[in-house]
């Protein structure tokens, strides 16, 4: 994990990476969360929310 400004970058041991903005008490936007689930975690929404 590393941070530059308000963005935090996470790196998984297998090489996957994702960057998430950290703007204090603001929520992560719905579209960004969907993108992270689909592309970075390689899951669909149903599988993600059932875990």
C-alpha positions in Angstrom: 0.0 0.0 0.0 1.2 3.5 -0.8 -0.4 6.9 -0.7 0.1 10.1 -2.8 -2.1 12.9 -1.8 -5.7 11.8 -1.4 -5.3 8.5 -3.4 -4.4 5.2 -1.8 -2.9 2.5 -4.0 -3.3 -1.2 -3.0 -1.2 -4.0 -4.5 -2.1 -7.6 -4.1 0.6 -10.3 -3.8 -0.4 -11.7 -7.2 0.2 -8.3 -8.8 -3.3 -6.8 -9.0 -3.5 -3.1 -8.2 -6.3 -0.7 -7.5 -6.3 3.0 -6.6 -9.0 4.5 -4.4 -9.5 8.2 -3.6 -9.7 9.0 0.1 -11.5 12.2 0.6 -12.2 12.2 4.3 -15.8 11.3 5.1 -17.0 11.0 1.5 -18.2 7.7 0.2 -16.6 5.9 -2.7 -18.8 6.6 -5.8 -21.0 3.8 -6.9 -19.4 3.6 -10.4 -15.9 3.3 -9.0 -17.0 0.6 -6.5 -18.5 -1.4 -9.4 -15.3 -0.9 -11.5 -13.2 -2.2 -8.6 -15.5 -5.2 -8.1 -15.6 -6.1 -11.8 -12.1 -5.4 -13.0 -9.8 -5.3 -10.0 -11.4 -8.1 -8.0 -12.6 -10.0 -11.1 -16.0 -10.7 -9.5 -19.6 -9.8 -10.3 -21.7 -7.8 -7.9 -23.8 -10.7 -6.7 -20.7 -12.8 -5.7 -19.1 -9.8 -4.0 -22.2 -8.9 -1.9 -22.9 -12.5 -0.9 -19.5 -12.9 0.8 
